[in-house]
Amino acid sequence: MFGKIGGKKILTKLKHLKTVGSGVAQKKVLVEEKVIEGSESARFLDRMEKKRRATETKRQIDMRGKVDGTCKAYKHQDRTHYMDEKCIAIFEQALAEFDGRYTVGVYEDVTNAEHTHKAQHEREKEQQSQQGAATSSEGVDREAFWGFDSGGAQVPADAVEVDFIPFGYYPKRAEPRMTFVMELEVELPSGETISCKTKDISASGMLVTTKEPRLPVASDVVLVRFTTLETEHMLDCPEPVRYKALGVDQDDDKAFLRLIRTDLEINTPFDPFITEFIDKNRHRYKVDLKDEISAFKAKAFEYLHAPVHSEITFFVSAQTGRRPKLAFVARSRKTARWVDEWQEFFKAYDLTPIISESRISKVIKNKDAPSLVIYTFRSDILGEEHYFCAADGEFSNSSQRDGFISIGKRSKGWRVFRMTLEWMNRPEEKKTKEVLQTLDDHSAEERASLEKQLKEVTHSGFLLDITRQHPTAYHDSTSDDDAAQLIKPFRVSTKHIGDNIVVQPGYFEHRSEPRYIHETPVIVKFGKDKIAGNTLDFSVNGMKVTLDIPCSAQRGEKVLVTMTKLQKLVKDARLSDIPYKVVSWQSGAKVITLEKDDSQKAKHAGDFFKKLIESNQAKLKVCLGETVETTLTRIVEGIMSETLHGMPFFISKDEESTCTLSHVGICEADNPIAEYFHLFGPHYDFAAVGAKEAIRVWVRELFDRGVDRDKVYSAELYCYAEHSEQYDCRTIVCKRDDEFTDSMERFDFLQDAARSDDFRAFKLVITRTYTFEEHVFQKDYDYIRNNSRNKAKQLREEIDRVVASGQLFDVTKLVLSREKISP
């Protein structure tokens, strides 16, 4: 209902063209009219509706799976419909109203009948909506609605509630499950038979309901006869089908049985029948996509978040009886600058001088506080520039520590890291195997090597930059000569520098065709700059090049490539200034991956490479580098998602282009930071993170014109909990560090807040996300779209609205130590 005018109901709102003005000024404009009951417009709409319903149709009615009753064939004129007794009665009554003609009105009266599952579902939604409104406005019947006793608590009016993204989520079902209701008989181990109805069904399992008092227990093997499929759908299966009960859930007078097939290895007539039945009827009866959508959202948001991780994630092998070692490092785009800075200095990706064997062992042994503070900087105080690195516990005394830190704070590249380690949560074996299958078609050796590396990894670790949270007041009067002697023992030696395996989250293989290893000289033109290099591999549509010197490449940047040696050998092809675009880069943009554009010149070059490959197929070796790298990246992303160190969150633009906190990432393990913002029951309040004024500041900092695309905005949040008399629930009080006028005001607030048992200090980092590459998960997306274009569209719109991603880290102890406040 749209309200009332003059005591009469507004039935609807109608948009139409209306002629306004006169003469040469006459024109048609779009207006919105409120249609009032009894008006001419209302009578016009009523005539049009009656005409529409009286239009004859040939649409078939098939209510199988859409009502609880048993449907049977019902012939009318030249069509056969499938309806239960109630539908048949409605059909015949409606038919009489339209003088025996089968019309749109007859079809709609049957398919929208009150007893259909569709109508029941709509009523349930309406009841939940009304109940939810009552819950939020009047605070009534929460226990019935939410399933818990809220004790009269209400959600604060300014609370920020979000959607939770289940990081690390994996589809629980391997096959499509179709919503379909049918009768079946289930024989229990005791020999008794109970009557059941399916809720949904797949090739290997189903969910059924029953009102029978006798029920199987988990792990019982039962025999199922599909009576409806036998009588209505021509199933010819003499023997019952074996299922095992996975679980039994009770709900008032009804029980839900989760059953899984136990005889899949036996070739029964049921197997091909049920597979074909689901495939043929998937559009008619609707495939349940909840599982697939949850998995796709998890993958998509993990993919958006992985490249902007603000901490360095690493993986360690610390097996019993062996020396611990650094296995590989995850280098996100937001930590790339510091990691590449290190790489440029040492000419290698080796973080072992920081994440050393002794430090790994120390953190693992310290079970009460498994973390370590590490200091690093660059200085030429010894004559040449060197890196220096030390950790708490490695200084001979406090004077040496204070002197090292004081020298470091006034040197280049000063950083303080908190290193933590924890036992690694491995992804489900099924999940890992699915990712590794991409290597099966290429190299069993590569797969075996990668599997071995992954099995040896025991811990995941994190290097969090806490330079800002570290105490600032260090004073010393050390002379330059004394300073040189003081820091000399902590100089990083280049003798043992090697290469770690570095994984770049968010990386994926761009080329779909085989790539071949071949080295040949090239010149790459970046605007006016020309840089020489050599190809590492090539394909028809792309190549990977190592340059003689680093370049400031940007993703999507157009470059021109000249094949200097090949051009001299080949006269019938133009191999100079071939247009390509940069799709990825590594090692400070010294190694770049290129993809040819759509120009005619690039097409001619592609034809040349195609002929070259075809004529040298036996000589060329397939390059598996990117395939292995992509495979390892997907597995590492899965591990990172299941071992969340902070709390990931996402900022999205709504329909009005307003940025709001929209999603929070959680995993199956404990999420202590997310739980800190828990109010009661299903309600959380993230206003401390998602306050509108704060988001406006962050978005302005990140999106103003001229701002670096990779800028990271950082802030500190200080929170404590208190009880709200108004809403009768726990609420969070929060202040940001930029809200204080000076350090003294901040100190006074922290001193008072720290008296609360629920005081927390958080480090917040936020940065822009990168464009979501749909084709990375094209297969998963296509499956959802093929079954529901509307849900696929909504899913894509939800992901496309994300503009920034951030993380929250607990730095309570560090802040209190810095401020010299005792909790």
Secondary structure as the mmCIF struct_conf table of DSSP 4:
data_model
#
loop_
_struct_conf.conf_type_id
_struct_conf.id
_struct_conf.beg_label_comp_id
_struct_conf.beg_label_asym_id
_struct_conf.beg_label_seq_id
_struct_conf.end_label_comp_id
_struct_conf.end_label_asym_id
_struct_conf.end_label_seq_id
STRN STRN1 LYS A 4 ILE A 5
TURN_TY1_P TURN_TY1_P1 GLY A 6 GLY A 7
STRN STRN2 LYS A 8 VAL A 20
BEND BEND1 GLY A 21 GLY A 21
HELX_RH_3T_P HELX_RH_3T_P1 GLY A 23 ALA A 25
STRN STRN3 LYS A 27 ILE A 36
TURN_TY1_P TURN_TY1_P2 GLU A 37 GLY A 38
BEND BEND2 SER A 39 SER A 39
HELX_RH_AL_P HELX_RH_AL_P1 GLU A 40 ARG A 53
TURN_TY1_P TURN_TY1_P3 ALA A 54 ALA A 54
BEND BEND3 THR A 55 THR A 55
STRN STRN4 GLU A 56 GLU A 56
HELX_LH_PP_P HELX_LH_PP_P1 ARG A 59 ILE A 61
STRN STRN5 ASP A 62 ASP A 62
TURN_TY1_P TURN_TY1_P4 ARG A 64 LYS A 66
BEND BEND4 VAL A 67 GLY A 69
HELX_LH_PP_P HELX_LH_PP_P2 THR A 70 CYS A 71
STRN STRN6 LYS A 72 HIS A 76
TURN_TY1_P TURN_TY1_P5 GLN A 77 ASP A 78
STRN STRN7 ARG A 79 MET A 83
HELX_RH_AL_P HELX_RH_AL_P2 GLU A 85 GLU A 97
TURN_TY1_P TURN_TY1_P6 PHE A 98 GLY A 100
STRN STRN8 THR A 103 THR A 103
HELX_RH_AL_P HELX_RH_AL_P3 VAL A 104 THR A 111
TURN_TY1_P TURN_TY1_P7 ASN A 112 ASN A 112
TURN_TY1_P TURN_TY1_P8 GLU A 114 HIS A 115
BEND BEND5 THR A 116 THR A 116
HELX_RH_AL_P HELX_RH_AL_P4 HIS A 117 SER A 137
TURN_TY1_P TURN_TY1_P9 GLU A 138 GLU A 138
HELX_RH_AL_P HELX_RH_AL_P5 ARG A 142 TRP A 146
BEND BEND6 GLY A 147 PHE A 148
TURN_TY1_P TURN_TY1_P10 GLY A 151 GLY A 152
TURN_TY1_P TURN_TY1_P11 ALA A 157 ASP A 158
STRN STRN9 ASP A 163 PRO A 166
TURN_TY1_P TURN_TY1_P12 PHE A 167 GLY A 168
BEND BEND7 LYS A 172 LYS A 172
BEND BEND8 ALA A 174 GLU A 175
STRN STRN10 MET A 178 THR A 179
STRN STRN11 GLU A 183 GLU A 187
TURN_TY1_P TURN_TY1_P13 PRO A 189 SER A 190
BEND BEND9 GLY A 191 GLY A 191
STRN STRN12 THR A 193 ILE A 201
BEND BEND10 ALA A 203 SER A 204
STRN STRN13 GLY A 205 THR A 210
BEND BEND11 PRO A 213 PRO A 213
TURN_TY1_P TURN_TY1_P14 ALA A 218 SER A 219
STRN STRN14 VAL A 221 ARG A 225
HELX_RH_AL_P HELX_RH_AL_P6 THR A 227 GLU A 232
BEND BEND12 HIS A 233 HIS A 233
BEND BEND13 PRO A 238 GLU A 239
HELX_LH_PP_P HELX_LH_PP_P3 PRO A 240 PRO A 240
STRN STRN15 VAL A 241 ASP A 251
TURN_TY1_P TURN_TY1_P15 ASP A 252 ASP A 253
STRN STRN16 LYS A 254 ARG A 261
BEND BEND14 THR A 262 THR A 262
TURN_TY1_P TURN_TY1_P16 LEU A 264 GLU A 265
BEND BEND15 ILE A 266 ILE A 266
TURN_TY1_P TURN_TY1_P17 PRO A 269 PRO A 269
HELX_RH_AL_P HELX_RH_AL_P7 PHE A 270 TYR A 285
STRN STRN17 VAL A 287 VAL A 287
HELX_RH_AL_P HELX_RH_AL_P8 LYS A 290 HIS A 305
HELX_RH_3T_P HELX_RH_3T_P2 ALA A 306 VAL A 308
BEND BEND16 SER A 310 GLU A 311
STRN STRN18 ILE A 312 SER A 317
TURN_TY1_P TURN_TY1_P18 THR A 320 GLY A 321
BEND BEND17 ARG A 322 ARG A 322
STRN STRN19 LYS A 325 ALA A 330
TURN_TY1_P TURN_TY1_P19 ARG A 333 THR A 335
HELX_RH_AL_P HELX_RH_AL_P9 ALA A 336 PHE A 346
TURN_TY1_P TURN_TY1_P20 LYS A 347 LYS A 347
BEND BEND18 ALA A 348 ALA A 348
TURN_TY1_P TURN_TY1_P21 THR A 352 ILE A 354
BEND BEND19 ILE A 355 ILE A 355
HELX_RH_AL_P HELX_RH_AL_P10 GLU A 357 LYS A 365
BEND BEND20 ASP A 368 ALA A 369
STRN STRN20 SER A 371 SER A 379
TURN_TY1_P TURN_TY1_P22 ILE A 381 LEU A 382
BEND BEND21 GLY A 383 GLU A 384
STRN STRN21 HIS A 386 ALA A 391
TURN_TY1_P TURN_TY1_P23 ASP A 392 GLY A 393
BEND BEND22 PHE A 395 ASN A 397
HELX_RH_AL_P HELX_RH_AL_P11 SER A 398 LYS A 409
TURN_TY1_P TURN_TY1_P24 ARG A 410 ARG A 410
BEND BEND23 SER A 411 SER A 411
STRN STRN22 LYS A 412 TRP A 423
HELX_LH_PP_P HELX_LH_PP_P4 ARG A 426 GLU A 428
HELX_RH_AL_P HELX_RH_AL_P12 GLU A 429 LEU A 436
HELX_RH_3T_P HELX_RH_3T_P3 GLN A 437 LEU A 439
TURN_TY1_P TURN_TY1_P25 ASP A 440 HIS A 442
HELX_RH_AL_P HELX_RH_AL_P13 ALA A 444 GLU A 456
STRN STRN23 HIS A 459 ASP A 465
TURN_TY1_P TURN_TY1_P26 THR A 467 GLN A 469
BEND BEND24 HIS A 470 HIS A 470
HELX_RH_AL_P HELX_RH_AL_P14 ASP A 480 ILE A 487
HELX_RH_3T_P HELX_RH_3T_P4 LYS A 488 PHE A 490
STRN STRN24 ARG A 491 ARG A 491
HELX_LH_PP_P HELX_LH_PP_P5 VAL A 492 SER A 493
BEND BEND25 THR A 494 THR A 494
TURN_TY1_P TURN_TY1_P27 LYS A 495 HIS A 496
STRN STRN25 ILE A 501 VAL A 503
TURN_TY1_P TURN_TY1_P28 PRO A 505 GLY A 506
BEND BEND26 GLU A 513 GLU A 513
STRN STRN26 TYR A 516 ILE A 517
STRN STRN27 PRO A 521 PHE A 526
TURN_TY1_P TURN_TY1_P29 GLY A 527 LYS A 528
STRN STRN28 ASP A 529 PHE A 538
BEND BEND27 VAL A 540 ASN A 541
STRN STRN29 GLY A 542 LEU A 547
BEND BEND28 ASP A 548 ILE A 549
TURN_TY1_P TURN_TY1_P30 ARG A 555 GLY A 556
STRN STRN30 LYS A 558 THR A 562
HELX_RH_AL_P HELX_RH_AL_P15 THR A 564 LEU A 569
BEND BEND29 LYS A 571 ALA A 573
BEND BEND30 SER A 576 ASP A 577
STRN STRN31 ILE A 578 GLN A 586
TURN_TY1_P TURN_TY1_P31 SER A 587 LYS A 590
STRN STRN32 VAL A 591 LYS A 596
BEND BEND31 ASP A 598 SER A 599
HELX_RH_AL_P HELX_RH_AL_P16 GLN A 600 SER A 615
TURN_TY1_P TURN_TY1_P32 ASN A 616 LYS A 619
HELX_LH_PP_P HELX_LH_PP_P6 LEU A 620 LEU A 620
STRN STRN33 LYS A 621 VAL A 622
HELX_LH_PP_P HELX_LH_PP_P7 CYS A 623 CYS A 623
HELX_RH_AL_P HELX_RH_AL_P17 GLY A 625 GLU A 642
BEND BEND32 THR A 643 THR A 643
BEND BEND33 HIS A 645 GLY A 646
STRN STRN34 MET A 647 LYS A 653
TURN_TY1_P TURN_TY1_P33 GLU A 655 GLU A 656
BEND BEND34 SER A 657 SER A 657
STRN STRN35 CYS A 659 ILE A 666
BEND BEND35 GLU A 668 ALA A 669
HELX_RH_AL_P HELX_RH_AL_P18 PRO A 672 TYR A 676
TURN_TY1_P TURN_TY1_P34 PHE A 677 PHE A 677
STRN STRN36 HIS A 678 PHE A 680
TURN_TY1_P TURN_TY1_P35 GLY A 681 PRO A 682
STRN STRN37 HIS A 683 TYR A 684
HELX_RH_AL_P HELX_RH_AL_P19 ALA A 687 GLY A 690
HELX_RH_AL_P HELX_RH_AL_P20 LYS A 692 PHE A 703
BEND BEND36 ASP A 704 ASP A 704
TURN_TY1_P TURN_TY1_P36 ARG A 705 GLY A 706
TURN_TY1_P TURN_TY1_P37 ARG A 709 ASP A 710
STRN STRN38 VAL A 712 SER A 724
TURN_TY1_P TURN_TY1_P38 GLU A 725 ASP A 728
STRN STRN39 CYS A 729 ARG A 736
HELX_RH_3T_P HELX_RH_3T_P5 ASP A 737 GLU A 739
BEND BEND37 THR A 741 ASP A 742
HELX_RH_AL_P HELX_RH_AL_P21 SER A 743 ALA A 753
TURN_TY1_P TURN_TY1_P39 ALA A 754 ARG A 755
BEND BEND38 SER A 756 SER A 756
TURN_TY1_P TURN_TY1_P40 ASP A 757 ASP A 758
STRN STRN40 ARG A 760 ARG A 768
HELX_LH_PP_P HELX_LH_PP_P8 THR A 769 PHE A 772
HELX_RH_3T_P HELX_RH_3T_P6 GLU A 774 PHE A 777
HELX_RH_AL_P HELX_RH_AL_P22 GLN A 778 ASN A 787
HELX_RH_AL_P HELX_RH_AL_P23 ARG A 789 ASP A 800
TURN_TY1_P TURN_TY1_P41 ARG A 801 ARG A 801
STRN STRN41 VAL A 802 ASP A 810
HELX_RH_AL_P HELX_RH_AL_P24 THR A 812 GLU A 819
TURN_TY1_P TURN_TY1_P42 LYS A 820 LYS A 820
#
